[in-house]
Amino acid sequence: MRGLFRAIAEELFRVRPRRHVITRYNTVDLSDDLDDLYLLSAIERTFDITFAEGEAQRVYTVGEMVDLVAGKTGGDPDLVFARLTVTIQEFTGIDFQVDRDTTFFAKVAKPREQGRKP
């Protein structure tokens, strides 16, 4: 019955339920200096590589890390991306799809998606 009244009110008065917009940012959010060091170490172990001092400091996105790792290993960037995303997700515990634009730091992140909740 309640749904009927809502439908009538919406039709008669053009009333729409309020919706809250939730903005999620496309970031892994390594907010602690140790977090990035531990993740870099995990990436080095995964790909059996070593980053030179300061080399990874220029990396802000997953895509940039893919390019860096693929350059060091000579691997296919798509395969590097696949392995890298698994490493990132296992290390951080994030539960969303990582893409090449996903950042490692919240301060440079862009909105990922806009969800709506009634």
Secondary structure, DSSP 8 states (H G I E B T S, - for coil): -HHHHHHHHHHHH------EEEEEESB----SHHHHHHHHHHHHHHHT----TTGGGG--BHHHHHHHHHHHH---HHHHHHHHHHHHHHHH---S---TT-BSSGGG--EEEEEEE-
